[in-house]
Amino acid sequence: MKNIVFDLGRVVFAHKTEYRTEERKRFFSYVSESPMPQFWVDYDKGVSSLAKVAEDLAAYRGVDVEYALSMIEQSIGWQSTIEPTAALIRDLKAAGYRLYVLSNMSREFIAFLREKEVYKYFDGEVISCEEGIVKPDPAIYRTLIDRYSLDVSETMFIDDRRENVAVAATLGITPFHFDREDCEKSCKELREMLL
């Protein structure tokens, strides 16, 4: 294995623990659904603006647009690095692996996350809002493979959504399903496999 590809949400970054209230969990519970609501897919694809997704989310949740927009903006600012994953990323980089990002992410979210210290360890990225394609569409995986000339037999993909790692496997990439509820366990397993 030479190339390790990371999803971002709930693998590298997640809401700060102190902000994970029941109200917020309920409000954003759709992000764990498969498939996600189309309005959020469109936001991740880059075809919907922050203002539009706030309107759609307000209608979906039956709340004021201002409240929905506030929740989204707070959700962006609450993103923090998952420390066991960050430590793994640093150690993988030191061990000589090439590290990449393949993530469904909107423009506002990715702009915020790119400023995080851990992001400097990545050698390349493919972000849905910049490609107009979202996982699990095989085209976005092929974009990553082609852009960075990756040998799929030497590449592992880490994601917290089973449907996303399943598609990676069909393309010959080694899949790893990351347990978003037990990050430390998943990072320990990855260390045993890769380091």
N, C-alpha and C positions, 0 to 999 in steps of 0.2 A: 504494500500500500504506500502510495506517494502523495496522493491528493485527498484532503479531507474537506468536505463541503458542509457548511453549517446553515441550517435555517436560523432565523434570529429570534422571533417571538416565542417565548417560553422555553427557549433552548439557550440563547446567549443573554437575552434581556427579558425582564418581567417587571410587573408593578412592584414597587417597594412594599415590603411586608406590612408596614404600618398603614398603608392605604387600601389594603384588601378587605374592605368592609363588606358586609352582606349586601348592602344597597348597591355597591359598585359591582360586586360579583353578579348580582341579578341583572343589573342594567346591561352589562357586557357579556352575558351568558351565551349569546348567539355566536361569539367567536369560537366556541368549542363545538358548534353544530357542524354537521356534514350533510349537505353542503351549507355553507354560510349564506345568509340572505344576499340576494343579488345586489342590493344597494352597497353592501360592504365589499363585495367582489369588484364592483365597478370602481369603488374608491381605491382599492389595491391595484386595479388595472391602470389607474391614472386617467380614467375617462370621466370621473366625477370629482368635483371640487369639494373642499372642506365645507363650504356653505351649503352645497347640495346634499352632501351626506348628513349634515346636521339636520336639514329639513326631513330627509328620509327617515333618519333615526328617530326624530321627534314623532313622526307619524307612526312608526313601528312600535314605539314605546308609549304613545299617548301622552306625551309631555310637550312643554313649550320648546320652541326651537332654541331659545337662548340657553335653556337648561341642557339640552342635548349638546350644543356647541361647547358649553362649559365643561361638560363631562368628557368630551373628546379631547379638548385642550389640556385638561388636567391629566387625562390618561397618558398623553404624550410626555408631559413633564414628570410623571411618576415612574417612567421607565428607568430601571437601574440594572446594572450588570449582575448576572448570576455568578457569584464568586467561584464556586467549584468549576464552572465552565470556563471562566476567564483563566483560572490557574491551569486548566487542561490546555487551553489554546496557547498560552505562553510556553508550556512544556512541549507541546507538539511542534511549535515553531522552532524552539531550541534544538529539537531532535531532527530537524531538517525537512519536515513535511511542508508541502505547499498548501495553504489554507484559502478557502473560498467561501463566499456567501451566495446562497440561492434562497431568496425570501420573497414572500408576498408581503408587500409593504407599501403604504401610501407615501406621497411626497413629504408630508409634514413629519411623519414618524421617522422616515429614513434620514431626513436632514438632521433631526435631533440625535439619532443613534450614531451617525457618522462622527459626531464630536466626542464620543466616548473613547477613553484611552485604549480599550481592548480592540477597537476597530482597526488600529494601525497594524495589527498582526496579519490582516488578510491581504492576500496577493491579488485578489480580483473579486468581482461581485456581479451578480445578475439580479436586479430588483424589478419586481413585477410592474410597478408604476412607470418605469422607464422603458419597458418592453411592450406594454399593452397585452401581456399574457400572464396568467396566474397558474400556479401549481394547482391541481396535478396535470395540467395540459403538458404532454410530452415535449411540445415545442420549446418550452422554457428551459427544460433540462438540456435539450439539444443546443440551445443558444449558449449555455454555459460550456458544454463540451467543445463546441466549435470555436468559441471565442478564445478559449485558453488551451486549445489543442490537447484536451485531456484524454488519456487512455482510460477507458471505463473500467478495465480490469485492474487498474491501479488506483481506483477512486472509490471513496466511501461517502455516503450522504447521510446526514444526521438530521432528523426532523421529529417533531412531537405528534404529527398526524400520520396515522397508519396508511391512509390513501396516498400520501405523498411519497413515503418510502417504498410503497408497493410499485409505483410507477418507475421509480429509480431502478428497482430490481429488474423490471422488464427491459430496461435499456442496458443491462449488464453492469450497473453500478452496485457496489456492496451496500445494502441498506442497513441502517441502524435506527430503530424506533426509540426515541428519547422519552423517558418517563417524566413528564412535566410535574408530576406530583412527588417525585423523588429524584431530584437532580443529582444529588450526591451519589446515589446508587448507579445511575446511568454513567456519570463521569468515572466512577470506579471501574465499571465494566469496560469503558473505552480505554482507560489507562492500561488495563490488563491485556487488552487486544493490541494496543498500538505502541506502548512504551515499555 
